Amino acid sequence: MRQKFATPHRGTSTPANLPVFYVVSVDSFCGNDPQPNSSMNCELYSNLEQANASARQCALFGSKKRNFIPSPDQIANGEASTTKTGSDSGNHWFDRDCEITSTETSFDDDGCLQFTAVFKGDRQLGWKQRRVVSYVQKMHLSDTAKPITDIIAANRSRYMPSSMPPVHPKRKVSPLDLSSLPQNPQKRIREDFSRSPHPERHVFCPVKQEDTPQPQAHPGATANESASVSSQQINGHTSCPVSSTVSSVSLLPAADFNLPALPSNPDTKQDVTSQSSDRCMQVQKAENPELQVEKNYDSLKGCFVDSFNTLVGRIEAQRRSLAVKESRLLEAEKAFEGRRKELEGQIVEWKGKYEGLVRILQGALPV
């Protein structure tokens, strides 16, 4: 059963300028069963002639144990056998007794081959007859049709491991892409609003980055009391954090909605701006693949240096151990040489004694 590959242009022809490759797949059937017993993609080629030749070889000389990919020796022996007999039918498996009873060849509009071989008589197959169908499919590379854009690269950490460097190291994430990403302050605002005891009495009021909650006078309070009352106490809830990329939202009671703008403090404004800048830098570091690669490179470099120093220490220790063993061997060799010379002297001495004893015996015995 031929596997189907999805195409990006359904109902229309694929652009001709896309690179082409050919997939060799094999389906194995048991007897006349319409469903394949096994189905797999075996090889990939950029040349149609090689792909068609490989499809025929996979069907004739391949085996399920090797995923229907024959070895070079099997291909050479099988091609020599089919050339000698002049037919693809017959016994071309030299390590088994199965026989190819029939073959069938067909081509599609792109010239891709579909080759069918029927086997019979092999006890190792587990059935009396097996049908192997190998076919070639023409595919187009989608690299140029679906490139990695900046907005896609911004989410690289969600579909690629951090240990692998980007394919395009010069690609950078634009600030516009970062500004479109969701931020944590919005989520905290929803949580604060959901925990409010009287949500119906609150309305949303946007707060700009330079506007920070400052003490103000509450209706009915004296001037001295208003100086010590904060905006948090007036509003009855905590103020929302301010972000540089996403506008914050604060909750104000409906009665205070038309109050005048709060006075701004230069020192507080500077602190909020610095905190927002730090937050922006953290987001850029987390989302920028280049900074992540540099961080991984530094960590890998440190691990490599530590491993290298450990190996150097081991090698030096082995060298010192070998030097000690070599000195001991030299001492043993010298001792052996002295012992050898001593034994040679004893041999000469005993040889002289033996010859003298022989002469004494010869002189004492009558002739």
N, C-alpha and C positions, 0 to 999 in steps of 0.2 A: 504494500500500500504506500504510494508515493506521499512523502511528507510535504506539507504546504507551508511556504514561507510568506509572511505578510509583506506587502509592498506599500510604500507611502502614498502612492498615487493609484488609488482604487478606481477602476473604470477608465483609466487613461494610461498611455504608454509612459514608461520610465524614461527620464532624460538621457539622451545618448552620450552626454559628456561625462557621466559618472564612471569611475573605474569599475571593471568587471572581474569577477572571479567565478570559479566553478566548484560546486560541492559534489563529492562522490558519496552516495548513500547506498546501503544494502539492506534489503528486507529478506528474511528467511521464513519460508512457509513449510508447514508439516502436511505432507500429502496434498489434498485438495482443499484444505482449510482456507477460507477467504481472508482470515485475519492472520497477520504475520506472527510467527513465533518469537522473532527478535527483529528489531529495527534500529539502525544506528547510522550516524554520519561518520564516514571513515576518513576521508582525506579532502584537502583543499588545494586547488590549482588555479593559476592565472592563465593557463594555456588549455584550449579546448581539446587539442589532440592528445596531450598527456592525460587529461581527465578521462576521455573516452577509453584510452588504452588501459588506464588503471581500473576503470569500472569493469571491463571485461576480465582483467586479471583477478580482481577481487571475487567475481562470481565463479570463475573456473578453478583457481588455485588457492583461494583463501579458506580459512577454517574459523569456526565460531570461537575456538580457544584463543585465537589471535585477532579477534574482532574483524575477521574477514580481510585482514591486511597481510598478504603473502610476503614471505621473506625474499631477498634477492635470489637465493638459490632455488627456491620454489618457482619463482618467475622464470629463471633461466631454463630450468629443467622442463617446466610446463610448456614454454614457448617452443623449445626444441622438439618436444614430443608432438605438439599440434602441427608444427611445420613438417615433421617427418611423415605423419599420417595424413596431412592435408585436410583435417577436420577438427573442430572443437569437441566433437563427440568422441567417446571412448574412455579409456582408463589413463588419465594423466596424473593421478595421485600415486606416487611411487611408494609412499609409506602406508597406504591403505588400499583395500580391494574394492572401493566403490567405483562406479562407472557412470559417466555422463551419457544419458540416453538421448537427450535432445537439447537444442539451444534455439533461441529466438532473438532477433535483433531488430530494433526500431529506432527512429530518430524523430525529434520534434522540430519545430520551425527554426530553432536556433542551432540545429546540428548536434544537440546533446543526445547521447546514446542511452538506450534502455536495453540491457542485456539480461536474458533469462536463461538459466541452466537448470536442468532437472537431473538429480542424482538418484541412484538406486543401487541397493546391494551392500551397503555398509552397515555392519552390525553396531558400530560405535555411535551411529546416528540416533538410535533408539526408535526408529520407524523405517518402514520399507522404502519410502520415497520422500525426497526433500526437494523443494523448489527454491532457488536463490535468484532474486531479482536485484540487479544493481543498476543504478541510473545516475545521470549527471543533471544538475540543475544550474542554470545561469543566474547569478546574483549580482547586485550592484552594491558597491560600498556607499555608505550613507555619511561618511565623514564630511564631504563637501556640502551635502544636502542639509545636514543638521549640525552645524558647527557649535562649539562651546562659546556662548556669548557671555558678556559681563554679568548679566543677571543670573545666568546659570552657574557661573563660577562662584558667585556669592554664596551659593548653597553647596559648595564642593564637599564640605565636611559631612554632609548628609548622605553622599553616595560614593565617597572614596575614602580609603584609610589615610590617616594623617601621616603614616610613615612613607607614603609614596609621593614623590615630587610631582608638581603639575607638568603636563605635557608642554604647555606654553608658559614658561617662567616669566615672560615679560608682561603677561596679562595682569591687569590690576582691577580692583573693584572700585567703581566710581562712587563718590559720596551720595549720588542720587540713588544708587542701589541700596546703600546702607540706610538711607533715610526711609526707604520703603519697608524695611524689616520691622516687625513688631518689637516693642520695648517693654521692659518690666513695669515701669510706672503705670501704664494703662491697666495692667492686671491688678496692681495694688489698689488703684482707685476703685475698681469694681468691687473688690473685697471690702473696702472701707464703706462704700455705699450700701452694700448688702447687709453690713452689720449695724447700720444706723437704726436707732430705735424708732424714728419717725421718718421713713424715706419719703412720704408724701409731702413733707414740709420743706424739702430741699430741692433746689434747682441747680443745674449745671451752669457754672460761670467760668469762662476761660481766663487763665492767668498767664500773662506773658512772662518771658524769661527774666526780664529786668524787674518785674514786680514781685516783691517778696512780702509775706505777711508782716506787718508792723503793728505796734500798739495803737489803738484808736479809741476814741470816746464812744461809749455805748449810750443809747438814748436813756435818759433818766439818771445817769451817773454824773458825779461831780468831776471837776477838772483834775483834782488830785487822784481820784480813784481811777480815772481813765488812763492816767500815766502809767499805772502799775498793772493794767489789765491787758493781756495779750490778745491777738486776733484768734488764737486757738481757743481761748476761754470764751470769747464772744461767739464764735461760730459753733462751739460745742463739739468739735471733733478735731483730729489731727490734720495738719496741712499736708498737701500732696507734694511729693518730691518733684523737682524741676529737671527736665531733660533738655539737651541741646538739639535733639533731632525730632522729638515728638512733643507737642504742646501738652502741658499738664492741665488738669481739671481740678478745681476745688469745689467744695460743697458749701454753699452759703444758705442761711435761712431765707425763706421767701420775704420776711419782713425787712431784711437788710439788703435786698437785691439792688436797690437804687442808691446805696450809700456812695459817697464820693470815693475817688481812687485813693488807695492807701499811699502814704508818703514812702519814698524809697530811701534806703540808707546806702551810701556809697560803699562802706565796708562790707555790708551784707551782700550787695550786688557783686562785688569782686569775688567773695567766697563762693557764691553760687555759680558764677561764671567759671571759676577754676574747677569746681566739682563737675560741672557739665563737660568741660574740656577733657578732664580725666576719664569720665565715662565714655566719651566719644572715642578716645584713644583705645580704651579697653575693647570697645565693640569692633574697631578697625583691626586690632591685633587678633581678635577671635575669628573675624570673618575673612581676613586677608590671607590667602594661601602662601604668599611669599614669606610673610613673617612667621607663619607656622612652619614652613620648610627650614628657615634659618634656625628656629628653636630646635627642631628635630635634628638639624645638622650639628648644632653645638652639643646636644646630648649624645648623639652617636659618636662624635669626635672624642668626647670625654671617655666614653666606654671603650673606644678603639685604643686610645692612649693608655688607659689602665690595663687593657688586655695585652698590649704590646710590652709594657713595662713588666708585667707578670711573666710573659714568655721569655724576655731577656734575662730576668732573674733566674728562671729555671735553667736556661742554657748556660749561664755562668756557673751555677751550682753543678751542673753535669760536667762542665769543663774541669772544675776543681776536683771533682770525684775521679774523673779519668786521669788527671795528672797524678793524683795519689796512687791510683792503681798502676800507672806506668812506672812510677818510682819503685813500687814494691816488686813489679815484674823484673826490673833491672837488677835489684838486689838479689832476687831469687836466681836470676840467670848467672850472676857472678858466683853465688854459692854453688850452683850446679857445675860451673866450669872448674872451680877449685876442687870439688869432689871428684870430677872426672879425671883431672890431672893426678889426684891422689890415688885413684884406683889404677890408672895406667902405671904409676910407679910401683904399686903393689904387684901388678901383673909382671913387670920386668923383674922384680925381686924374686917372686915365686918361680918364674921361669928359670932364673939362674940357679936357684936352689934345686929345682928339678933336674936340670942338666948335670949339676955336680953330683947329685945322688945317683944318677944313671952312670956316670963315669966311675964312681966308687964301686958300684955293683959290678960293672964290667971288669974292673981290675981285681976284684975279690974272687969272682967266679973263674974256674979253670976253663981254658979254651978247649 
